[in-house]
Amino acid sequence: MLAVLSPGQGSQKPGFLTPWLDLPGTEARLRWWSALAGVDLVHLGTEADADEIKDTARTQPLLVAAALLAAEHLPMYDVAVTAGHSVGELGAAALAGVLPAEAAITLAGVRGREMAAACALEPTGMAAVLGGDPDEVLAAITAHGLHPANRNGAGQIVAAGALDALDKLAAEPPAKARITRLKVAGAFHTPYMAPAEAALAGVAAGITPAEPARILLSNLDGSAVNHGREMVQRLVRQVTAPVRWDLCMRTLADLGVTGVVELPPAGTLAGLIKRELKATGGPEIVTLNTPDDLPAARDLIARHSGLRGHEPVVQFRVVVSPAAGTFEPTADLAEGADLRTGQVIGHIATRQGPVEVTAHDSGLLTEWLAHHDDPVAPGQPLARIGGHV
């Protein structure tokens, strides 16, 4: 199984888009997207220095544009899973078919501008806590009045909040942990970003999303999201909620992903996956940074995909589990039943309570793929839906 990943803020490097502009149509596409995002993506990706591309308002649409540009040169119909880190989720949602590319770029522009504006309201920041016992690290973050903004796995948790509280955490680090201040404008993925969340929600309300065409993971809890509208709501909520990349990596492992392509600017997510999943061997990874890496990425996709060399003809659709737990199908719902869009077909019993499973399209319940009290993982297929009725 093959996954394509879209990186988040902090992965950008000066000039990283320069080689991509040699491909036909790339510069024109970037200029069109620049008009939507309200920033000059061509300049930012080729000539801007490190300080200029650290600006949140510029960086976020730049990263989404880079991921979408590179993915245009991959056989995405052979890709089973998409996921993104923080703003990279907008790129992942577009690659899963939930958002048009133009909508993803527009939302990235709004998100970046509004988060930058929220940062200016109060002096805040972020710091990476590396090593230490995770429970002790989280307790120390909370004790200092800070928020765990990113849980990246591989022994890395990012604390965010007031600058004086970050100073105190650095002076009193948890046992066997070291603190590294991050060069960011403010406390992303915390309640300090509430004004940005509200502004993004106002724009996102006008979007009509599609249902995911492939498994799409959410940073909120690492679960697979079945419905486009739910994913848009999660993208908005993510502005003030912690990034749970650790749970996304766990889901990739649970799904049995054997190959990963990280889109440009690539390397950060690949490093986290290698460290987090090294005990189990981990997937084969290609970091796609320049067009010269495209042959290796295409080869990886061909070797780790169940499809070969042609656009697939979809004969059925699969409903996947939104969470980990045990599956309970709806009573008396038998194979061959007519389903309507949004119909509840069962629920997942989790530690936090039941999570509904709904049909994302109308059609025939062709086959149950999981049964009463079966343990299931996020993204695991539960049922097949056949042709429309």
VEXTIKOL-378735 format. One record per residue (C-alpha): x, z, y; residue in one letter; residue number from 1. Coordinates in nm, 3 decimals, m for minus. Each point is the difference from the previous one (the first is absolute). Layout:
REM VEXTIKOL-378735
<east->X; up->Z; north->Y; r->a; k->NUM>;
...
REM end
This chain:
REM VEXTIKOL-378735
<east->0.000; up->0.000; north->0.000; r->m; k->1>;
<east->0.131; up->m0.100; north->0.342; r->l; k->2>;
<east->m0.039; up->0.186; north->0.332; r->a; k->3>;
<east->0.082; up->m0.120; north->0.352; r->v; k->4>;
<east->0.080; up->0.271; north->0.255; r->l; k->5>;
<east->m0.004; up->m0.007; north->0.380; r->s; k->6>;
<east->0.240; up->0.241; north->0.179; r->p; k->7>;
<east->m0.073; up->0.220; north->0.300; r->g; k->8>;
<east->0.157; up->0.102; north->0.327; r->q; k->9>;
<east->0.370; up->0.083; north->m0.007; r->g; k->10>;
<east->0.093; up->m0.285; north->m0.234; r->s; k->11>;
<east->0.046; up->m0.259; north->0.279; r->q; k->12>;
<east->0.343; up->m0.132; north->0.101; r->k; k->13>;
<east->0.101; up->m0.217; north->0.298; r->p; k->14>;
<east->m0.031; up->m0.371; north->m0.074; r->g; k->15>;
<east->m0.153; up->0.044; north->m0.345; r->f; k->16>;
<east->m0.249; up->m0.285; north->0.051; r->l; k->17>;
<east->0.258; up->m0.253; north->0.124; r->t; k->18>;
<east->0.055; up->m0.180; north->m0.335; r->p; k->19>;
<east->m0.374; up->m0.029; north->m0.059; r->w; k->20>;
<east->m0.048; up->m0.207; north->0.316; r->l; k->21>;
<east->0.184; up->m0.287; north->m0.169; r->d; k->22>;
<east->m0.302; up->m0.050; north->m0.228; r->l; k->23>;
<east->m0.254; up->m0.258; north->0.123; r->p; k->24>;
<east->m0.292; up->0.144; north->0.194; r->g; k->25>;
<east->0.136; up->0.354; north->0.017; r->t; k->26>;
<east->0.072; up->0.012; north->0.372; r->e; k->27>;
<east->m0.340; up->m0.149; north->0.086; r->a; k->28>;
<east->m0.172; up->0.257; north->m0.222; r->r; k->29>;
<east->0.190; up->0.284; north->0.167; r->l; k->30>;
<east->m0.095; up->m0.124; north->0.346; r->r; k->31>;
<east->m0.367; up->m0.008; north->m0.100; r->w; k->32>;
<east->0.023; up->0.351; north->m0.141; r->w; k->33>;
<east->0.186; up->0.111; north->0.316; r->s; k->34>;
<east->m0.306; up->m0.092; north->0.203; r->a; k->35>;
<east->m0.215; up->0.218; north->m0.227; r->l; k->36>;
<east->0.240; up->0.296; north->m0.003; r->a; k->37>;
<east->0.084; up->m0.008; north->0.371; r->g; k->38>;
<east->0.378; up->m0.004; north->m0.061; r->v; k->39>;
<east->0.261; up->m0.276; north->m0.039; r->d; k->40>;
<east->0.062; up->0.008; north->m0.375; r->l; k->41>;
<east->0.252; up->m0.286; north->0.012; r->v; k->42>;
<east->0.219; up->0.186; north->0.249; r->h; k->43>;
<east->m0.040; up->0.333; north->m0.179; r->l; k->44>;
<east->0.092; up->m0.143; north->m0.338; r->g; k->45>;
<east->0.302; up->m0.199; north->0.117; r->t; k->46>;
<east->0.154; up->0.111; north->0.332; r->e; k->47>;
<east->m0.120; up->0.356; north->0.069; r->a; k->48>;
<east->0.247; up->0.285; north->m0.043; r->d; k->49>;
<east->m0.050; up->0.315; north->m0.207; r->a; k->50>;
<east->m0.144; up->0.203; north->0.288; r->d; k->51>;
<east->m0.259; up->m0.265; north->0.084; r->e; k->52>;
<east->m0.131; up->m0.027; north->m0.355; r->i; k->53>;
<east->m0.023; up->0.380; north->m0.034; r->k; k->54>;
<east->m0.289; up->m0.008; north->0.247; r->d; k->55>;
<east->m0.307; up->0.081; north->m0.209; r->t; k->56>;
<east->m0.221; up->m0.243; north->0.192; r->a; k->57>;
<east->0.236; up->m0.285; north->m0.090; r->r; k->58>;
<east->0.121; up->0.106; north->m0.343; r->t; k->59>;
<east->m0.334; up->0.030; north->m0.176; r->q; k->60>;
<east->m0.130; up->m0.357; north->0.051; r->p; k->61>;
<east->0.353; up->m0.131; north->m0.062; r->l; k->62>;
<east->0.014; up->0.160; north->m0.345; r->l; k->63>;
<east->m0.344; up->m0.122; north->m0.103; r->v; k->64>;
<east->0.083; up->m0.352; north->0.119; r->a; k->65>;
<east->0.328; up->m0.001; north->m0.194; r->a; k->66>;
<east->m0.170; up->0.100; north->m0.324; r->a; k->67>;
<east->m0.275; up->m0.260; north->0.033; r->l; k->68>;
<east->0.246; up->m0.277; north->0.091; r->l; k->69>;
<east->0.213; up->0.062; north->m0.307; r->a; k->70>;
<east->m0.299; up->0.034; north->m0.233; r->a; k->71>;
<east->m0.117; up->m0.349; north->0.099; r->e; k->72>;
<east->0.296; up->m0.132; north->m0.202; r->h; k->73>;
<east->m0.084; up->0.194; north->m0.318; r->l; k->74>;
<east->m0.250; up->m0.080; north->m0.278; r->p; k->75>;
<east->m0.227; up->0.289; north->0.096; r->m; k->76>;
<east->m0.267; up->m0.106; north->m0.252; r->y; k->77>;
<east->0.236; up->0.137; north->m0.268; r->d; k->78>;
<east->0.026; up->0.341; north->0.169; r->v; k->79>;
<east->m0.208; up->0.285; north->m0.147; r->a; k->80>;
<east->0.062; up->0.285; north->0.247; r->v; k->81>;
<east->0.067; up->0.036; north->0.373; r->t; k->82>;
<east->0.092; up->0.311; north->0.196; r->a; k->83>;
<east->0.159; up->0.080; north->0.335; r->g; k->84>;
<east->0.164; up->0.297; north->0.167; r->h; k->85>;
<east->m0.174; up->0.121; north->0.318; r->s; k->86>;
<east->m0.055; up->m0.307; north->0.223; r->v; k->87>;
<east->0.106; up->m0.207; north->m0.301; r->g; k->88>;
<east->m0.346; up->0.073; north->m0.141; r->e; k->89>;
<east->m0.142; up->m0.254; north->0.245; r->l; k->90>;
<east->0.221; up->m0.267; north->m0.154; r->g; k->91>;
<east->m0.094; up->0.113; north->m0.351; r->a; k->92>;
<east->m0.371; up->m0.014; north->0.086; r->a; k->93>;
<east->0.040; up->m0.357; north->0.124; r->a; k->94>;
<east->0.192; up->m0.100; north->m0.314; r->l; k->95>;
<east->m0.277; up->0.151; north->m0.213; r->a; k->96>;
<east->m0.254; up->m0.217; north->0.183; r->g; k->97>;
<east->m0.176; up->0.287; north->0.179; r->v; k->98>;
<east->0.106; up->m0.114; north->0.349; r->l; k->99>;
<east->0.081; up->m0.343; north->0.142; r->p; k->100>;
<east->0.360; up->m0.018; north->0.122; r->a; k->101>;
<east->m0.124; up->m0.021; north->0.359; r->e; k->102>;
<east->m0.200; up->0.322; north->m0.038; r->a; k->103>;
<east->0.300; up->0.183; north->m0.148; r->a; k->104>;
<east->0.224; up->m0.111; north->0.288; r->i; k->105>;
<east->m0.262; up->0.094; north->0.260; r->t; k->106>;
<east->m0.052; up->0.344; north->m0.151; r->l; k->107>;
<east->0.377; up->0.054; north->m0.018; r->a; k->108>;
<east->0.025; up->m0.080; north->0.371; r->g; k->109>;
<east->m0.277; up->0.245; north->0.088; r->v; k->110>;
<east->0.139; up->0.265; north->m0.235; r->r; k->111>;
<east->0.350; up->m0.027; north->0.145; r->g; k->112>;
<east->m0.112; up->0.012; north->0.364; r->r; k->113>;
<east->m0.237; up->0.290; north->m0.052; r->e; k->114>;
<east->0.245; up->0.206; north->m0.205; r->m; k->115>;
<east->0.264; up->m0.054; north->0.269; r->a; k->116>;
<east->m0.250; up->0.118; north->0.261; r->a; k->117>;
<east->m0.084; up->0.308; north->m0.208; r->a; k->118>;
<east->0.370; up->0.082; north->m0.027; r->c; k->119>;
<east->0.023; up->0.008; north->0.380; r->a; k->120>;
<east->m0.266; up->0.271; north->0.029; r->l; k->121>;
<east->0.215; up->0.282; north->m0.139; r->e; k->122>;
<east->0.367; up->0.032; north->m0.106; r->p; k->123>;
<east->0.006; up->m0.016; north->m0.380; r->t; k->124>;
<east->0.228; up->m0.136; north->m0.268; r->g; k->125>;
<east->0.081; up->m0.024; north->m0.369; r->m; k->126>;
<east->0.275; up->0.119; north->m0.234; r->a; k->127>;
<east->0.082; up->m0.087; north->m0.359; r->a; k->128>;
<east->0.040; up->0.294; north->m0.236; r->v; k->129>;
<east->0.230; up->m0.112; north->m0.280; r->l; k->130>;
<east->0.026; up->0.197; north->m0.323; r->g; k->131>;
<east->m0.124; up->0.351; north->m0.071; r->g; k->132>;
<east->m0.297; up->0.109; north->m0.208; r->d; k->133>;
<east->m0.304; up->m0.206; north->0.113; r->p; k->134>;
<east->m0.233; up->0.301; north->0.008; r->d; k->135>;
<east->0.250; up->0.202; north->0.204; r->e; k->136>;
<east->0.053; up->m0.292; north->0.237; r->v; k->137>;
<east->m0.373; up->m0.041; north->0.058; r->l; k->138>;
<east->m0.038; up->0.376; north->0.055; r->a; k->139>;
<east->0.281; up->m0.001; north->0.257; r->a; k->140>;
<east->m0.152; up->m0.297; north->0.184; r->i; k->141>;
<east->m0.336; up->0.174; north->0.021; r->t; k->142>;
<east->0.156; up->0.333; north->0.100; r->a; k->143>;
<east->0.158; up->m0.165; north->0.304; r->h; k->144>;
<east->m0.330; up->m0.153; north->0.110; r->g; k->145>;
<east->0.106; up->m0.350; north->m0.105; r->l; k->146>;
<east->m0.167; up->m0.268; north->m0.212; r->h; k->147>;
<east->0.128; up->m0.177; north->m0.315; r->p; k->148>;
<east->m0.044; up->m0.351; north->0.143; r->a; k->149>;
<east->0.168; up->m0.196; north->m0.279; r->n; k->150>;
<east->0.052; up->0.098; north->m0.362; r->r; k->151>;
<east->0.227; up->m0.278; north->m0.114; r->n; k->152>;
<east->0.107; up->0.134; north->m0.338; r->g; k->153>;
<east->0.364; up->m0.006; north->m0.110; r->a; k->154>;
<east->0.051; up->0.342; north->0.161; r->g; k->155>;
<east->m0.111; up->m0.107; north->0.349; r->q; k->156>;
<east->m0.277; up->0.157; north->0.208; r->i; k->157>;
<east->m0.037; up->m0.074; north->0.371; r->v; k->158>;
<east->m0.109; up->0.280; north->0.234; r->a; k->159>;
<east->m0.166; up->m0.080; north->0.332; r->a; k->160>;
<east->m0.122; up->0.191; north->0.302; r->g; k->161>;
<east->0.119; up->0.177; north->0.313; r->a; k->162>;
<east->0.370; up->m0.039; north->0.086; r->l; k->163>;
<east->0.068; up->0.374; north->0.024; r->d; k->164>;
<east->m0.154; up->0.052; north->m0.344; r->a; k->165>;
<east->0.224; up->m0.273; north->m0.142; r->l; k->166>;
<east->0.301; up->0.175; north->0.155; r->d; k->167>;
<east->m0.099; up->0.326; north->m0.171; r->k; k->168>;
<east->m0.041; up->m0.176; north->m0.334; r->l; k->169>;
<east->0.347; up->m0.150; north->0.037; r->a; k->170>;
<east->0.142; up->0.344; north->0.080; r->a; k->171>;
<east->m0.175; up->0.156; north->m0.303; r->e; k->172>;
<east->m0.011; up->m0.274; north->m0.266; r->p; k->173>;
<east->m0.148; up->0.064; north->m0.344; r->p; k->174>;
<east->0.247; up->0.087; north->m0.275; r->a; k->175>;
<east->0.214; up->m0.293; north->m0.118; r->k; k->176>;
<east->m0.154; up->m0.231; north->0.261; r->a; k->177>;
<east->0.147; up->m0.174; north->0.301; r->r; k->178>;
<east->m0.182; up->m0.116; north->0.311; r->i; k->179>;
<east->0.054; up->m0.336; north->0.170; r->t; k->180>;
<east->m0.179; up->m0.072; north->0.327; r->r; k->181>;
<east->m0.156; up->m0.345; north->0.012; r->l; k->182>;
<east->0.027; up->m0.227; north->0.303; r->k; k->183>;
<east->m0.372; up->m0.054; north->0.050; r->v; k->184>;
<east->m0.229; up->0.030; north->0.300; r->a; k->185>;
<east->m0.227; up->0.273; north->m0.133; r->g; k->186>;
<east->m0.182; up->0.173; north->m0.285; r->a; k->187>;
<east->m0.152; up->m0.291; north->m0.190; r->f; k->188>;
<east->m0.258; up->0.068; north->m0.272; r->h; k->189>;
<east->m0.103; up->0.334; north->0.148; r->t; k->190>;
<east->m0.292; up->0.121; north->0.216; r->p; k->191>;
<east->0.212; up->m0.082; north->0.306; r->y; k->192>;
<east->m0.097; up->m0.363; north->m0.064; r->m; k->193>;
<east->m0.377; up->0.067; north->0.026; r->a; k->194>;
<east->m0.043; up->m0.213; north->0.318; r->p; k->195>;
<east->0.164; up->m0.294; north->m0.179; r->a; k->196>;
<east->m0.224; up->0.042; north->m0.303; r->e; k->197>;
<east->m0.309; up->m0.008; north->0.221; r->a; k->198>;
<east->0.118; up->m0.313; north->0.181; r->a; k->199>;
<east->0.083; up->m0.180; north->m0.325; r->l; k->200>;
<east->m0.337; up->0.096; north->m0.148; r->a; k->201>;
<east->m0.176; up->m0.162; north->0.294; r->g; k->202>;
<east->0.174; up->m0.333; north->m0.062; r->v; k->203>;
<east->m0.017; up->0.015; north->m0.380; r->a; k->204>;
<east->m0.377; up->0.049; north->0.013; r->a; k->205>;
<east->m0.034; up->m0.366; north->0.099; r->g; k->206>;
<east->0.179; up->m0.132; north->m0.310; r->i; k->207>;
<east->m0.185; up->m0.134; north->m0.303; r->t; k->208>;
<east->0.239; up->0.064; north->m0.290; r->p; k->209>;
<east->m0.005; up->m0.168; north->m0.341; r->a; k->210>;
<east->0.029; up->0.174; north->m0.336; r->e; k->211>;
<east->0.356; up->0.032; north->m0.138; r->p; k->212>;
<east->0.108; up->m0.295; north->m0.214; r->a; k->213>;
<east->0.265; up->0.214; north->m0.171; r->r; k->214>;
<east->0.079; up->0.369; north->m0.044; r->i; k->215>;
<east->0.059; up->0.152; north->0.345; r->l; k->216>;
<east->0.148; up->0.349; north->0.028; r->l; k->217>;
<east->m0.072; up->0.244; north->0.282; r->s; k->218>;
<east->0.251; up->0.231; north->0.170; r->n; k->219>;
<east->m0.266; up->0.269; north->0.033; r->l; k->220>;
<east->0.011; up->0.097; north->m0.368; r->d; k->221>;
<east->0.172; up->m0.278; north->m0.195; r->g; k->222>;
<east->m0.330; up->m0.122; north->m0.142; r->s; k->223>;
<east->m0.115; up->m0.358; north->m0.051; r->a; k->224>;
<east->m0.269; up->m0.099; north->0.250; r->v; k->225>;
<east->m0.283; up->m0.218; north->m0.128; r->n; k->226>;
<east->m0.187; up->m0.077; north->0.322; r->h; k->227>;
<east->0.117; up->m0.170; north->0.317; r->g; k->228>;
<east->m0.202; up->0.218; north->0.237; r->r; k->229>;
<east->0.142; up->0.314; north->m0.159; r->e; k->230>;
<east->0.353; up->m0.136; north->0.042; r->m; k->231>;
<east->m0.056; up->m0.066; north->0.370; r->v; k->232>;
<east->m0.126; up->0.357; north->0.041; r->q; k->233>;
<east->0.309; up->0.128; north->m0.180; r->r; k->234>;
<east->0.229; up->m0.212; north->0.221; r->l; k->235>;
<east->m0.153; up->0.167; north->0.305; r->v; k->236>;
<east->0.012; up->0.349; north->m0.151; r->r; k->237>;
<east->0.366; up->m0.049; north->m0.092; r->q; k->238>;
<east->0.104; up->0.021; north->0.366; r->v; k->239>;
<east->m0.046; up->0.380; north->m0.009; r->t; k->240>;
<east->0.032; up->0.061; north->m0.376; r->a; k->241>;
<east->0.322; up->0.051; north->m0.199; r->p; k->242>;
<east->0.156; up->m0.300; north->m0.173; r->v; k->243>;
<east->0.000; up->0.080; north->m0.373; r->r; k->244>;
<east->0.250; up->m0.260; north->m0.114; r->w; k->245>;
<east->0.093; up->0.235; north->m0.284; r->d; k->246>;
<east->m0.350; up->m0.047; north->m0.143; r->l; k->247>;
<east->0.017; up->m0.377; north->0.049; r->c; k->248>;
<east->0.321; up->m0.010; north->m0.204; r->m; k->249>;
<east->m0.163; up->0.214; north->m0.268; r->r; k->250>;
<east->m0.288; up->m0.248; north->m0.018; r->t; k->251>;
<east->0.242; up->m0.292; north->m0.029; r->l; k->252>;
<east->0.153; up->0.177; north->m0.300; r->a; k->253>;
<east->m0.342; up->0.086; north->m0.147; r->d; k->254>;
<east->m0.107; up->m0.364; north->0.028; r->l; k->255>;
<east->0.307; up->m0.109; north->m0.193; r->g; k->256>;
<east->0.148; up->m0.209; north->0.282; r->v; k->257>;
<east->0.316; up->m0.164; north->m0.131; r->t; k->258>;
<east->0.099; up->m0.213; north->0.298; r->g; k->259>;
<east->0.002; up->0.065; north->0.377; r->v; k->260>;
<east->0.065; up->m0.230; north->0.295; r->v; k->261>;
<east->0.056; up->0.181; north->0.329; r->e; k->262>;
<east->m0.077; up->m0.219; north->0.300; r->l; k->263>;
<east->0.226; up->m0.012; north->0.307; r->p; k->264>;
<east->0.155; up->0.199; north->0.146; r->p; k->265>;
<east->0.062; up->0.115; north->m0.357; r->a; k->266>;
<east->0.203; up->0.285; north->m0.148; r->g; k->267>;
<east->m0.162; up->0.329; north->0.099; r->t; k->268>;
<east->m0.285; up->m0.001; north->m0.252; r->l; k->269>;
<east->0.225; up->m0.144; north->m0.271; r->a; k->270>;
<east->0.238; up->0.293; north->0.048; r->g; k->271>;
<east->m0.280; up->0.256; north->m0.026; r->l; k->272>;
<east->m0.136; up->m0.160; north->m0.317; r->i; k->273>;
<east->0.342; up->m0.015; north->m0.164; r->k; k->274>;
<east->0.063; up->0.370; north->0.067; r->r; k->275>;
<east->m0.350; up->0.120; north->m0.085; r->e; k->276>;
<east->m0.049; up->m0.201; north->m0.321; r->l; k->277>;
<east->0.357; up->m0.008; north->m0.132; r->k; k->278>;
<east->m0.084; up->0.244; north->m0.281; r->a; k->279>;
<east->m0.240; up->m0.254; north->m0.152; r->t; k->280>;
<east->0.219; up->m0.301; north->0.069; r->g; k->281>;
<east->m0.216; up->m0.125; north->0.285; r->g; k->282>;
<east->m0.108; up->m0.357; north->0.077; r->p; k->283>;
<east->0.225; up->m0.297; north->0.065; r->e; k->284>;
<east->0.021; up->m0.047; north->0.378; r->i; k->285>;
<east->0.078; up->m0.287; north->0.235; r->v; k->286>;
<east->0.051; up->0.077; north->0.370; r->t; k->287>;
<east->m0.115; up->m0.305; north->0.194; r->l; k->288>;
<east->0.190; up->m0.009; north->0.329; r->n; k->289>;
<east->0.079; up->m0.367; north->0.063; r->t; k->290>;
<east->m0.124; up->m0.335; north->m0.133; r->p; k->291>;
<east->0.308; up->m0.002; north->m0.224; r->d; k->292>;
<east->m0.168; up->0.282; north->m0.198; r->d; k->293>;
<east->m0.315; up->m0.204; north->m0.070; r->l; k->294>;
<east->0.121; up->m0.155; north->m0.329; r->p; k->295>;
<east->0.076; up->0.345; north->m0.144; r->a; k->296>;
<east->m0.339; up->0.133; north->0.117; r->a; k->297>;
<east->m0.187; up->m0.295; north->m0.151; r->r; k->298>;
<east->0.191; up->0.035; north->m0.326; r->d; k->299>;
<east->m0.086; up->0.371; north->m0.018; r->l; k->300>;
<east->m0.368; up->m0.075; north->0.059; r->i; k->301>;
<east->0.001; up->m0.267; north->m0.271; r->a; k->302>;
<east->0.161; up->0.233; north->m0.254; r->r; k->303>;
<east->m0.219; up->0.304; north->0.072; r->h; k->304>;
<east->m0.335; up->m0.171; north->0.049; r->s; k->305>;
<east->m0.257; up->m0.087; north->m0.264; r->g; k->306>;
<east->m0.075; up->m0.329; north->0.178; r->l; k->307>;
<east->0.216; up->m0.309; north->m0.001; r->r; k->308>;
<east->0.027; up->m0.286; north->0.244; r->g; k->309>;
<east->m0.359; up->m0.059; north->0.113; r->h; k->310>;
<east->m0.276; up->0.149; north->0.207; r->e; k->311>;
<east->m0.215; up->0.215; north->m0.229; r->p; k->312>;
<east->m0.364; up->m0.072; north->m0.070; r->v; k->313>;
<east->m0.178; up->0.333; north->0.034; r->v; k->314>;
<east->m0.254; up->0.038; north->m0.281; r->q; k->315>;
<east->m0.066; up->0.371; north->0.047; r->f; k->316>;
<east->0.082; up->0.283; north->0.236; r->r; k->317>;
<east->0.140; up->0.339; north->m0.093; r->v; k->318>;
<east->m0.113; up->0.336; north->0.137; r->v; k->319>;
<east->0.295; up->0.239; north->0.014; r->v; k->320>;
<east->0.019; up->0.377; north->0.022; r->s; k->321>;
<east->0.032; up->0.136; north->0.355; r->p; k->322>;
<east->0.168; up->0.323; north->m0.117; r->a; k->323>;
<east->0.160; up->0.184; north->m0.290; r->a; k->324>;
<east->m0.227; up->0.207; north->m0.224; r->g; k->325>;
<east->m0.249; up->m0.054; north->m0.281; r->t; k->326>;
<east->m0.257; up->m0.278; north->0.003; r->f; k->327>;
<east->m0.373; up->0.054; north->m0.044; r->e; k->328>;
<east->m0.206; up->m0.322; north->m0.005; r->p; k->329>;
<east->m0.354; up->0.007; north->0.135; r->t; k->330>;
<east->m0.244; up->0.099; north->m0.274; r->a; k->331>;
<east->m0.188; up->m0.286; north->m0.169; r->d; k->332>;
<east->0.203; up->m0.268; north->0.179; r->l; k->333>;
<east->0.081; up->m0.236; north->m0.286; r->a; k->334>;
<east->0.207; up->m0.315; north->m0.027; r->e; k->335>;
<east->m0.209; up->m0.299; north->0.104; r->g; k->336>;
<east->m0.176; up->0.189; north->0.279; r->a; k->337>;
<east->m0.053; up->m0.170; north->0.336; r->d; k->338>;
<east->0.201; up->0.168; north->0.277; r->l; k->339>;
<east->m0.051; up->m0.020; north->0.375; r->r; k->340>;
<east->0.271; up->0.039; north->0.262; r->t; k->341>;
<east->0.064; up->0.367; north->0.073; r->g; k->342>;
<east->m0.180; up->0.128; north->m0.310; r->q; k->343>;
<east->0.148; up->0.322; north->m0.142; r->v; k->344>;
<east->0.125; up->m0.068; north->m0.352; r->i; k->345>;
<east->0.161; up->0.338; north->m0.063; r->g; k->346>;
<east->0.226; up->0.264; north->0.147; r->h; k->347>;
<east->0.348; up->0.144; north->m0.042; r->i; k->348>;
<east->0.020; up->0.375; north->m0.053; r->a; k->349>;
<east->0.298; up->0.121; north->0.204; r->t; k->350>;
<east->0.132; up->0.341; north->0.101; r->r; k->351>;
<east->m0.149; up->m0.055; north->0.344; r->q; k->352>;
<east->m0.341; up->m0.094; north->m0.139; r->g; k->353>;
<east->m0.176; up->m0.317; north->m0.121; r->p; k->354>;
<east->0.092; up->m0.337; north->0.151; r->v; k->355>;
<east->m0.258; up->m0.278; north->m0.027; r->e; k->356>;
<east->0.087; up->m0.334; north->m0.159; r->v; k->357>;
<east->m0.205; up->m0.289; north->0.137; r->t; k->358>;
<east->m0.032; up->m0.370; north->m0.079; r->a; k->359>;
<east->0.175; up->m0.205; north->0.269; r->h; k->360>;
<east->m0.209; up->m0.309; north->m0.077; r->d; k->361>;
<east->m0.322; up->m0.100; north->m0.172; r->s; k->362>;
<east->0.007; up->m0.139; north->m0.353; r->g; k->363>;
<east->m0.023; up->0.093; north->m0.366; r->l; k->364>;
<east->0.168; up->0.308; north->m0.143; r->l; k->365>;
<east->0.201; up->m0.206; north->m0.247; r->t; k->366>;
<east->0.211; up->0.274; north->m0.159; r->e; k->367>;
<east->0.081; up->0.368; north->0.036; r->w; k->368>;
<east->0.379; up->0.044; north->0.007; r->l; k->369>;
<east->m0.020; up->0.381; north->0.013; r->a; k->370>;
<east->m0.250; up->0.234; north->m0.159; r->h; k->371>;
<east->m0.143; up->0.353; north->0.016; r->h; k->372>;
<east->0.268; up->0.263; north->0.073; r->d; k->373>;
<east->0.286; up->m0.251; north->m0.011; r->d; k->374>;
<east->0.296; up->0.113; north->0.214; r->p; k->375>;
<east->0.066; up->m0.262; north->0.268; r->v; k->376>;
<east->0.268; up->m0.065; north->0.262; r->a; k->377>;
<east->m0.049; up->m0.144; north->0.351; r->p; k->378>;
<east->m0.041; up->m0.376; north->m0.023; r->g; k->379>;
<east->m0.078; up->0.004; north->m0.372; r->q; k->380>;
<east->m0.264; up->m0.261; north->m0.097; r->p; k->381>;
<east->m0.335; up->0.158; north->m0.088; r->l; k->382>;
<east->m0.240; up->m0.292; north->m0.042; r->a; k->383>;
<east->m0.027; up->m0.378; north->0.019; r->r; k->384>;
<east->m0.269; up->m0.166; north->0.211; r->i; k->385>;
<east->m0.093; up->m0.354; north->m0.105; r->g; k->386>;
<east->m0.159; up->m0.292; north->0.187; r->g; k->387>;
<east->m0.243; up->0.057; north->0.286; r->h; k->388>;
<east->m0.366; up->0.053; north->m0.080; r->v; k->389>;
REM end
